Amino acid sequence: MYILPPNNHQSTFNEKEQNMGIADLGNVLKIFGGSEISPEEQQALFEEVLLMVLARASSSDSSIQSIEVRSIQNIVERETGNTISEQDVRKAARTELYETTPLDKYLGSTGGKLADRDRVAIVHLLAEVIRSDTEVSVLEIDFFNMVAGALKTTAAEVAGLSA
């Protein structure tokens, strides 16, 4: 089990935005326009990237397990304060979202906009989801390595080592 830094991820969503769901992924799309983002948008970006990565992980082994979906819902609520539906998770996991630009390209573009602690938290939380169904597949390990690489996390960061 990884020990994460304290949860500093306070939600920036108001009630109307919560009803729309973070699965809309609007801030991720804004990044590709090259726009600078505010601290509030950076927080929203963390929340969206977190959902994208965790949801996609649930389907990385071609089998979305109910326990993984519940784990993702619990993690997102714990880390962001937002409640998401099973439908939000499944929507964010859909492969057609990544047909025009693969997930590693999205993460490479967004990773530079995220704080270091957010990038590392996403990788740690990804490991939590992968372990949630007690069976870790080679495909899930490959997915984990791809995400860690695309977010440019170092082995020391993932291990929680810092000077």
SEKE-195712 format. One record per atom (N, C-alpha, C): residue in one letter; atom name; x, y, z. Coordinates in nm, 4 decimals, always signed. Layout:
<rs>
a  CA  X  Y  Z
...
</rs>
This chain:
<rs>
m  N  +0.0842  -0.1176  +0.0000
m  CA  +0.0000  +0.0000  +0.0000
m  C  +0.0886  +0.1239  +0.0000
y  N  +0.0586  +0.2180  -0.0857
y  CA  +0.1306  +0.3435  -0.0910
y  C  +0.0747  +0.4394  +0.0116
i  N  +0.1616  +0.5198  +0.0676
i  CA  +0.1161  +0.6255  +0.1573
i  C  +0.1206  +0.7542  +0.0773
l  N  +0.0047  +0.8144  +0.0600
l  CA  -0.0051  +0.9354  -0.0197
l  C  +0.0088  +1.0576  +0.0688
p  N  +0.0527  +1.1688  +0.0107
p  CA  +0.0539  +1.2926  +0.0874
p  C  -0.0887  +1.3281  +0.1281
p  N  -0.1042  +1.4150  +0.2267
p  CA  -0.2391  +1.4516  +0.2700
p  C  -0.3229  +1.4991  +0.1523
n  N  -0.4524  +1.4735  +0.1605
n  CA  -0.5438  +1.5121  +0.0539
n  C  -0.5561  +1.6638  +0.0505
n  N  -0.4888  +1.7237  -0.0455
n  CA  -0.4965  +1.8685  -0.0660
n  C  -0.5849  +1.9007  -0.1850
h  N  -0.6598  +1.8032  -0.2291
h  CA  -0.7401  +1.8179  -0.3494
h  C  -0.8827  +1.8534  -0.3119
q  N  -0.9045  +1.9795  -0.2841
q  CA  -1.0389  +2.0257  -0.2524
q  C  -1.1099  +2.0573  -0.3822
s  N  -1.2300  +2.0122  -0.3928
s  CA  -1.3057  +2.0286  -0.5154
s  C  -1.3309  +2.1750  -0.5470
t  N  -1.3248  +2.2070  -0.6760
t  CA  -1.3551  +2.3421  -0.7219
t  C  -1.4903  +2.3466  -0.7912
f  N  -1.5623  +2.2365  -0.7895
f  CA  -1.6886  +2.2287  -0.8595
f  C  -1.8014  +2.2861  -0.7754
n  N  -1.8842  +2.3684  -0.8379
n  CA  -2.0054  +2.4120  -0.7689
n  C  -2.1139  +2.3089  -0.7966
e  N  -2.2306  +2.3277  -0.7393
e  CA  -2.3359  +2.2263  -0.7508
e  C  -2.3754  +2.2009  -0.8958
k  N  -2.3858  +2.3062  -0.9762
k  CA  -2.4237  +2.2891  -1.1164
k  C  -2.3196  +2.2044  -1.1896
e  N  -2.1899  +2.2331  -1.1674
e  CA  -2.0858  +2.1579  -1.2346
e  C  -2.0853  +2.0132  -1.1884
q  N  -2.1149  +1.9884  -1.0596
q  CA  -2.1194  +1.8519  -1.0105
q  C  -2.2284  +1.7738  -1.0829
n  N  -2.3405  +1.8386  -1.1076
n  CA  -2.4489  +1.7701  -1.1758
n  C  -2.4111  +1.7355  -1.3187
m  N  -2.3251  +1.8151  -1.3811
m  CA  -2.2789  +1.7860  -1.5160
m  C  -2.1808  +1.6694  -1.5139
g  N  -2.1095  +1.6507  -1.4052
g  CA  -2.0155  +1.5398  -1.3923
g  C  -1.8778  +1.5744  -1.4437
i  N  -1.7759  +1.5259  -1.3731
i  CA  -1.6400  +1.5526  -1.4166
i  C  -1.6030  +1.4684  -1.5375
a  N  -1.6893  +1.3776  -1.5754
a  CA  -1.6626  +1.2938  -1.6921
a  C  -1.6754  +1.3722  -1.8224
d  N  -1.7140  +1.5001  -1.8156
d  CA  -1.7226  +1.5811  -1.9363
d  C  -1.5847  +1.6094  -1.9951
l  N  -1.4813  +1.6096  -1.9128
l  CA  -1.3429  +1.6209  -1.9556
l  C  -1.3118  +1.7499  -2.0311
g  N  -1.3831  +1.8559  -2.0005
g  CA  -1.3658  +1.9832  -2.0693
g  C  -1.2307  +2.0479  -2.0488
n  N  -1.1740  +2.0386  -1.9284
n  CA  -1.0443  +2.1013  -1.9036
n  C  -0.9322  +2.0304  -1.9765
v  N  -0.9444  +1.8987  -1.9915
v  CA  -0.8441  +1.8254  -2.0677
v  C  -0.8431  +1.8767  -2.2111
l  N  -0.9605  +1.8966  -2.2670
l  CA  -0.9682  +1.9457  -2.4042
l  C  -0.9129  +2.0870  -2.4160
k  N  -0.9304  +2.1707  -2.3126
k  CA  -0.8789  +2.3078  -2.3146
k  C  -0.7262  +2.3095  -2.3235
i  N  -0.6616  +2.2125  -2.2615
i  CA  -0.5159  +2.2039  -2.2617
i  C  -0.4629  +2.1958  -2.4038
f  N  -0.5357  +2.1228  -2.4896
f  CA  -0.4871  +2.1028  -2.6244
f  C  -0.4969  +2.2287  -2.7090
g  N  -0.5683  +2.3290  -2.6598
g  CA  -0.5717  +2.4576  -2.7276
g  C  -0.4515  +2.5427  -2.6914
g  N  -0.3677  +2.4946  -2.5982
g  CA  -0.2471  +2.5665  -2.5585
g  C  -0.2718  +2.6770  -2.4582
s  N  -0.3914  +2.6858  -2.4037
s  CA  -0.4245  +2.7923  -2.3104
s  C  -0.3548  +2.7727  -2.1768
e  N  -0.3173  +2.8851  -2.1141
e  CA  -0.2686  +2.8805  -1.9766
e  C  -0.3883  +2.8557  -1.8870
i  N  -0.3656  +2.7904  -1.7735
i  CA  -0.4775  +2.7594  -1.6863
i  C  -0.4560  +2.8191  -1.5478
s  N  -0.5653  +2.8561  -1.4857
s  CA  -0.5642  +2.9135  -1.3516
s  C  -0.5484  +2.8007  -1.2491
p  N  -0.5201  +2.8356  -1.1230
p  CA  -0.5133  +2.7315  -1.0190
p  C  -0.6431  +2.6521  -1.0071
e  N  -0.7565  +2.7180  -1.0239
e  CA  -0.8843  +2.6478  -1.0180
e  C  -0.8970  +2.5501  -1.1344
e  N  -0.8547  +2.5933  -1.2524
e  CA  -0.8592  +2.5050  -1.3688
e  C  -0.7584  +2.3906  -1.3534
q  N  -0.6453  +2.4184  -1.2880
q  CA  -0.5470  +2.3135  -1.2631
q  C  -0.6068  +2.2062  -1.1720
q  N  -0.6813  +2.2474  -1.0702
q  CA  -0.7477  +2.1525  -0.9815
q  C  -0.8519  +2.0712  -1.0585
a  N  -0.9289  +2.1399  -1.1410
a  CA  -1.0293  +2.0702  -1.2218
a  C  -0.9615  +1.9729  -1.3186
l  N  -0.8471  +2.0132  -1.3725
l  CA  -0.7716  +1.9257  -1.4624
l  C  -0.7259  +1.8004  -1.3877
f  N  -0.6749  +1.8176  -1.2654
f  CA  -0.6357  +1.7018  -1.1845
f  C  -0.7535  +1.6055  -1.1705
e  N  -0.8692  +1.6606  -1.1380
e  CA  -0.9871  +1.5776  -1.1167
e  C  -1.0252  +1.5019  -1.2435
e  N  -1.0182  +1.5683  -1.3573
e  CA  -1.0533  +1.5051  -1.4836
e  C  -0.9511  +1.4009  -1.5259
v  N  -0.8220  +1.4328  -1.5111
v  CA  -0.7183  +1.3365  -1.5480
v  C  -0.7255  +1.2152  -1.4559
l  N  -0.7501  +1.2388  -1.3281
l  CA  -0.7659  +1.1286  -1.2340
l  C  -0.8759  +1.0350  -1.2803
l  N  -0.9915  +1.0902  -1.3138
l  CA  -1.1024  +1.0067  -1.3602
l  C  -1.0660  +0.9347  -1.4899
m  N  -1.0057  +1.0049  -1.5846
m  CA  -0.9683  +0.9422  -1.7117
m  C  -0.8763  +0.8229  -1.6895
v  N  -0.7727  +0.8435  -1.6094
v  CA  -0.6732  +0.7384  -1.5875
v  C  -0.7347  +0.6204  -1.5144
l  N  -0.8066  +0.6480  -1.4064
l  CA  -0.8627  +0.5385  -1.3278
l  C  -0.9690  +0.4623  -1.4067
a  N  -1.0523  +0.5347  -1.4791
a  CA  -1.1564  +0.4691  -1.5585
a  C  -1.0947  +0.3843  -1.6690
r  N  -0.9965  +0.4398  -1.7340
r  CA  -0.9306  +0.3654  -1.8422
r  C  -0.8591  +0.2426  -1.7872
a  N  -0.8060  +0.2533  -1.6668
a  CA  -0.7406  +0.1384  -1.6034
a  C  -0.8398  +0.0248  -1.5835
s  N  -0.9625  +0.0600  -1.5530
s  CA  -1.0633  -0.0441  -1.5277
s  C  -1.0905  -0.1275  -1.6511
s  N  -1.0613  -0.0724  -1.7681
s  CA  -1.0841  -0.1493  -1.8912
s  C  -0.9540  -0.1906  -1.9586
s  N  -0.8405  -0.1667  -1.8937
s  CA  -0.7117  -0.1972  -1.9572
s  C  -0.6909  -0.3459  -1.9781
d  N  -0.7580  -0.4273  -1.8974
d  CA  -0.7470  -0.5722  -1.9160
d  C  -0.8698  -0.6277  -1.9884
s  N  -0.9442  -0.5400  -2.0550
s  CA  -1.0626  -0.5747  -2.1343
s  C  -1.1799  -0.6262  -2.0520
s  N  -1.1754  -0.6059  -1.9219
s  CA  -1.2819  -0.6559  -1.8361
s  C  -1.3042  -0.5565  -1.7229
i  N  -1.4120  -0.4794  -1.7309
i  CA  -1.4426  -0.3821  -1.6266
i  C  -1.5170  -0.4539  -1.5147
q  N  -1.4502  -0.4684  -1.4022
q  CA  -1.5082  -0.5362  -1.2867
q  C  -1.5848  -0.4360  -1.2008
s  N  -1.6954  -0.4800  -1.1428
s  CA  -1.7758  -0.3933  -1.0560
s  C  -1.6947  -0.3423  -0.9379
i  N  -1.6065  -0.4254  -0.8846
i  CA  -1.5248  -0.3829  -0.7708
i  C  -1.4305  -0.2701  -0.8107
e  N  -1.3823  -0.2725  -0.9351
e  CA  -1.2961  -0.1647  -0.9833
e  C  -1.3757  -0.0349  -0.9969
v  N  -1.4959  -0.0447  -1.0476
v  CA  -1.5808  +0.0741  -1.0616
v  C  -1.6084  +0.1346  -0.9244
r  N  -1.6440  +0.0510  -0.8269
r  CA  -1.6687  +0.1011  -0.6906
r  C  -1.5430  +0.1630  -0.6318
s  N  -1.4289  +0.1012  -0.6574
s  CA  -1.3017  +0.1544  -0.6088
s  C  -1.2756  +0.2929  -0.6683
i  N  -1.3000  +0.3080  -0.7976
i  CA  -1.2816  +0.4375  -0.8646
i  C  -1.3761  +0.5410  -0.8053
q  N  -1.5008  +0.5038  -0.7862
q  CA  -1.5972  +0.5970  -0.7266
q  C  -1.5507  +0.6411  -0.5883
n  N  -1.5044  +0.5475  -0.5075
n  CA  -1.4580  +0.5800  -0.3722
n  C  -1.3344  +0.6695  -0.3740
i  N  -1.2400  +0.6395  -0.4620
i  CA  -1.1176  +0.7197  -0.4713
i  C  -1.1498  +0.8613  -0.5164
v  N  -1.2312  +0.8750  -0.6200
v  CA  -1.2648  +1.0084  -0.6703
v  C  -1.3349  +1.0892  -0.5618
e  N  -1.4268  +1.0267  -0.4900
e  CA  -1.4955  +1.0996  -0.3825
e  C  -1.3983  +1.1377  -0.2709
r  N  -1.3126  +1.0443  -0.2325
r  CA  -1.2161  +1.0702  -0.1247
r  C  -1.1175  +1.1805  -0.1628
e  N  -1.0685  +1.1789  -0.2860
e  CA  -0.9644  +1.2720  -0.3291
e  C  -1.0171  +1.4076  -0.3735
t  N  -1.1416  +1.4114  -0.4233
t  CA  -1.1927  +1.5365  -0.4799
t  C  -1.3171  +1.5885  -0.4112
g  N  -1.3857  +1.5023  -0.3375
g  CA  -1.5128  +1.5408  -0.2769
g  C  -1.6312  +1.5272  -0.3717
n  N  -1.6053  +1.4830  -0.4941
n  CA  -1.7113  +1.4669  -0.5940
n  C  -1.7627  +1.3243  -0.5965
t  N  -1.8937  +1.3113  -0.6081
t  CA  -1.9555  +1.1809  -0.6243
t  C  -1.9784  +1.1592  -0.7726
i  N  -1.9341  +1.0440  -0.8233
i  CA  -1.9546  +1.0129  -0.9644
i  C  -2.0348  +0.8836  -0.9738
s  N  -2.1043  +0.8699  -1.0833
s  CA  -2.1876  +0.7520  -1.1045
s  C  -2.1077  +0.6436  -1.1754
e  N  -2.1634  +0.5242  -1.1747
e  CA  -2.1035  +0.4147  -1.2510
e  C  -2.1013  +0.4523  -1.3986
q  N  -2.2052  +0.5216  -1.4436
q  CA  -2.2120  +0.5650  -1.5831
q  C  -2.0968  +0.6610  -1.6164
d  N  -2.0626  +0.7527  -1.5231
d  CA  -1.9499  +0.8436  -1.5452
d  C  -1.8198  +0.7655  -1.5642
v  N  -1.8000  +0.6642  -1.4811
v  CA  -1.6792  +0.5823  -1.4902
v  C  -1.6755  +0.5104  -1.6240
r  N  -1.7849  +0.4487  -1.6594
r  CA  -1.7887  +0.3734  -1.7856
r  C  -1.7743  +0.4658  -1.9069
k  N  -1.8303  +0.5863  -1.8986
k  CA  -1.8172  +0.6842  -2.0074
k  C  -1.6709  +0.7241  -2.0246
a  N  -1.6027  +0.7509  -1.9148
a  CA  -1.4624  +0.7916  -1.9221
a  C  -1.3713  +0.6773  -1.9660
a  N  -1.4160  +0.5536  -1.9506
a  CA  -1.3361  +0.4366  -1.9888
a  C  -1.3507  +0.4004  -2.1361
r  N  -1.4493  +0.4568  -2.2021
r  CA  -1.4772  +0.4188  -2.3418
r  C  -1.3563  +0.4419  -2.4315
t  N  -1.3241  +0.3424  -2.5083
t  CA  -1.2060  +0.3508  -2.5947
t  C  -1.2215  +0.4533  -2.7055
e  N  -1.3434  +0.4797  -2.7496
e  CA  -1.3592  +0.5748  -2.8603
e  C  -1.3164  +0.7163  -2.8215
l  N  -1.3117  +0.7465  -2.6920
l  CA  -1.2605  +0.8770  -2.6486
l  C  -1.1138  +0.8939  -2.6848
y  N  -1.0435  +0.7822  -2.7007
y  CA  -0.8992  +0.7868  -2.7213
y  C  -0.8589  +0.7489  -2.8627
e  N  -0.9560  +0.7431  -2.9539
e  CA  -0.9249  +0.7044  -3.0907
e  C  -0.8480  +0.8129  -3.1652
t  N  -0.8847  +0.9401  -3.1457
t  CA  -0.8161  +1.0465  -3.2177
t  C  -0.6823  +1.0807  -3.1544
t  N  -0.6734  +1.0756  -3.0235
t  CA  -0.5478  +1.0988  -2.9537
t  C  -0.5369  +0.9959  -2.8418
p  N  -0.4372  +0.9095  -2.8479
p  CA  -0.4232  +0.8069  -2.7446
p  C  -0.4023  +0.8684  -2.6055
l  N  -0.4372  +0.7911  -2.5034
l  CA  -0.4285  +0.8388  -2.3659
l  C  -0.2881  +0.8861  -2.3303
d  N  -0.1850  +0.8171  -2.3765
d  CA  -0.0495  +0.8607  -2.3414
d  C  -0.0185  +0.9995  -2.3973
k  N  -0.0753  +1.0330  -2.5114
k  CA  -0.0562  +1.1677  -2.5678
k  C  -0.1300  +1.2718  -2.4834
y  N  -0.2539  +1.2396  -2.4403
y  CA  -0.3275  +1.3282  -2.3509
y  C  -0.2466  +1.3532  -2.2242
l  N  -0.1967  +1.2451  -2.1655
l  CA  -0.1236  +1.2575  -2.0392
l  C  +0.0064  +1.3339  -2.0577
g  N  +0.0737  +1.3129  -2.1691
g  CA  +0.1964  +1.3875  -2.1965
g  C  +0.1698  +1.5366  -2.2068
s  N  +0.0572  +1.5725  -2.2662
s  CA  +0.0211  +1.7138  -2.2806
s  C  -0.0265  +1.7745  -2.1498
t  N  -0.1023  +1.6988  -2.0732
t  CA  -0.1586  +1.7531  -1.9492
t  C  -0.0620  +1.7445  -1.8321
g  N  +0.0297  +1.6486  -1.8363
g  CA  +0.1216  +1.6275  -1.7243
g  C  +0.1997  +1.7514  -1.6862
g  N  +0.2395  +1.8301  -1.7844
g  CA  +0.3144  +1.9524  -1.7572
g  C  +0.2311  +2.0595  -1.6899
k  N  +0.1006  +2.0485  -1.6985
k  CA  +0.0104  +2.1453  -1.6355
k  C  -0.0261  +2.1051  -1.4931
l  N  +0.0018  +1.9797  -1.4576
l  CA  -0.0316  +1.9304  -1.3242
l  C  +0.0849  +1.9537  -1.2287
a  N  +0.0541  +1.9773  -1.1019
a  CA  +0.1570  +1.9882  -0.9989
a  C  +0.2224  +1.8511  -0.9817
d  N  +0.3491  +1.8500  -0.9407
d  CA  +0.4200  +1.7237  -0.9207
d  C  +0.3429  +1.6310  -0.8272
r  N  +0.2908  +1.6847  -0.7168
r  CA  +0.2178  +1.6021  -0.6200
r  C  +0.0938  +1.5392  -0.6837
d  N  +0.0316  +1.6097  -0.7787
d  CA  -0.0866  +1.5566  -0.8463
d  C  -0.0498  +1.4423  -0.9404
r  N  +0.0612  +1.4593  -1.0124
r  CA  +0.1053  +1.3519  -1.1033
r  C  +0.1365  +1.2247  -1.0242
v  N  +0.2068  +1.2407  -0.9129
v  CA  +0.2430  +1.1256  -0.8300
v  C  +0.1178  +1.0642  -0.7670
a  N  +0.0263  +1.1475  -0.7212
a  CA  -0.0981  +1.0969  -0.6615
a  C  -0.1760  +1.0140  -0.7627
i  N  -0.1822  +1.0596  -0.8869
i  CA  -0.2542  +0.9845  -0.9906
i  C  -0.1929  +0.8461  -1.0080
v  N  -0.0609  +0.8382  -1.0093
v  CA  +0.0060  +0.7090  -1.0260
v  C  -0.0211  +0.6184  -0.9055
h  N  -0.0132  +0.6727  -0.7843
h  CA  -0.0414  +0.5928  -0.6639
h  C  -0.1862  +0.5443  -0.6625
l  N  -0.2779  +0.6312  -0.6986
l  CA  -0.4196  +0.5941  -0.6990
l  C  -0.4496  +0.4926  -0.8084
l  N  -0.3783  +0.5019  -0.9184
l  CA  -0.3906  +0.4021  -1.0243
l  C  -0.3520  +0.2644  -0.9706
a  N  -0.2431  +0.2568  -0.8957
a  CA  -0.2010  +0.1286  -0.8376
a  C  -0.3095  +0.0739  -0.7449
e  N  -0.3745  +0.1626  -0.6712
e  CA  -0.4828  +0.1205  -0.5815
e  C  -0.5978  +0.0567  -0.6602
v  N  -0.6351  +0.1166  -0.7715
v  CA  -0.7430  +0.0615  -0.8542
v  C  -0.7014  -0.0725  -0.9144
i  N  -0.5805  -0.0803  -0.9644
i  CA  -0.5340  -0.2045  -1.0265
i  C  -0.5374  -0.3186  -0.9256
r  N  -0.5029  -0.2899  -0.8022
r  CA  -0.5029  -0.3939  -0.6991
r  C  -0.6423  -0.4245  -0.6448
s  N  -0.7420  -0.3450  -0.6779
s  CA  -0.8740  -0.3585  -0.6148
s  C  -0.9437  -0.4910  -0.6436
d  N  -0.9168  -0.5509  -0.7581
d  CA  -0.9829  -0.6786  -0.7873
d  C  -0.8943  -0.7986  -0.7533
t  N  -0.7855  -0.7748  -0.6853
t  CA  -0.6894  -0.8748  -0.6340
t  C  -0.6136  -0.9506  -0.7409
e  N  -0.6508  -0.9381  -0.8659
e  CA  -0.5774  -1.0025  -0.9745
e  C  -0.5154  -0.8948  -1.0622
v  N  -0.3833  -0.8956  -1.0710
v  CA  -0.3131  -0.7984  -1.1531
v  C  -0.2670  -0.8685  -1.2799
s  N  -0.3093  -0.8141  -1.3935
s  CA  -0.2726  -0.8745  -1.5218
s  C  -0.1520  -0.8025  -1.5826
v  N  -0.0910  -0.8674  -1.6783
v  CA  +0.0205  -0.8078  -1.7520
v  C  -0.0271  -0.6804  -1.8222
l  N  -0.1491  -0.6816  -1.8741
l  CA  -0.2029  -0.5630  -1.9412
l  C  -0.2157  -0.4460  -1.8446
e  N  -0.2558  -0.4739  -1.7212
e  CA  -0.2672  -0.3670  -1.6205
e  C  -0.1291  -0.3126  -1.5833
i  N  -0.0301  -0.3994  -1.5749
i  CA  +0.1063  -0.3539  -1.5466
i  C  +0.1567  -0.2671  -1.6607
d  N  +0.1325  -0.3100  -1.7840
d  CA  +0.1725  -0.2292  -1.8997
d  C  +0.1035  -0.0929  -1.8960
f  N  -0.0255  -0.0919  -1.8615
f  CA  -0.0999  +0.0333  -1.8536
f  C  -0.0402  +0.1231  -1.7451
f  N  -0.0120  +0.0665  -1.6280
f  CA  +0.0486  +0.1428  -1.5192
f  C  +0.1808  +0.2051  -1.5649
n  N  +0.2669  +0.1268  -1.6273
n  CA  +0.3957  +0.1780  -1.6740
n  C  +0.3787  +0.2877  -1.7782
m  N  +0.2790  +0.2713  -1.8671
m  CA  +0.2531  +0.3735  -1.9681
m  C  +0.2117  +0.5046  -1.9020
v  N  +0.1201  +0.4975  -1.8046
v  CA  +0.0728  +0.6181  -1.7360
v  C  +0.1873  +0.6849  -1.6607
a  N  +0.2634  +0.6066  -1.5845
a  CA  +0.3754  +0.6632  -1.5081
a  C  +0.4749  +0.7314  -1.6016
g  N  +0.5026  +0.6698  -1.7157
g  CA  +0.5944  +0.7295  -1.8121
g  C  +0.5373  +0.8542  -1.8776
a  N  +0.4116  +0.8480  -1.9176
a  CA  +0.3484  +0.9627  -1.9844
a  C  +0.3383  +1.0831  -1.8915
l  N  +0.3169  +1.0578  -1.7620
l  CA  +0.3116  +1.1677  -1.6637
l  C  +0.4502  +1.2097  -1.6179
k  N  +0.5518  +1.1412  -1.6696
k  CA  +0.6920  +1.1722  -1.6385
k  C  +0.7212  +1.1663  -1.4889
t  N  +0.6649  +1.0646  -1.4227
t  CA  +0.6974  +1.0437  -1.2819
t  C  +0.8246  +0.9609  -1.2745
t  N  +0.9085  +0.9933  -1.1787
t  CA  +1.0322  +0.9183  -1.1614
t  C  +1.0085  +0.8025  -1.0651
a  N  +1.0994  +0.7061  -1.0680
a  CA  +1.0892  +0.5934  -0.9752
a  C  +1.0956  +0.6434  -0.8311
a  N  +1.1789  +0.7424  -0.8032
a  CA  +1.1883  +0.7982  -0.6679
a  C  +1.0570  +0.8625  -0.6250
e  N  +0.9929  +0.9360  -0.7165
e  CA  +0.8636  +0.9969  -0.6835
e  C  +0.7600  +0.8904  -0.6537
v  N  +0.7550  +0.7875  -0.7361
v  CA  +0.6563  +0.6815  -0.7159
v  C  +0.6808  +0.6098  -0.5836
a  N  +0.8081  +0.5941  -0.5473
a  CA  +0.8428  +0.5273  -0.4208
a  C  +0.8245  +0.6187  -0.2999
g  N  +0.7976  +0.7467  -0.3241
g  CA  +0.7799  +0.8409  -0.2132
g  C  +0.9088  +0.8946  -0.1568
l  N  +1.0154  +0.8868  -0.2363
l  CA  +1.1471  +0.9351  -0.1907
l  C  +1.1693  +1.0784  -0.2367
s  N  +1.2095  +1.1621  -0.1443
s  CA  +1.2448  +1.3000  -0.1811
s  C  +1.3521  +1.3499  -0.0871
a  N  +1.4304  +1.4428  -0.1359
a  CA  +1.5409  +1.4987  -0.0553
a  C  +1.4954  +1.6248  +0.0153
</rs>
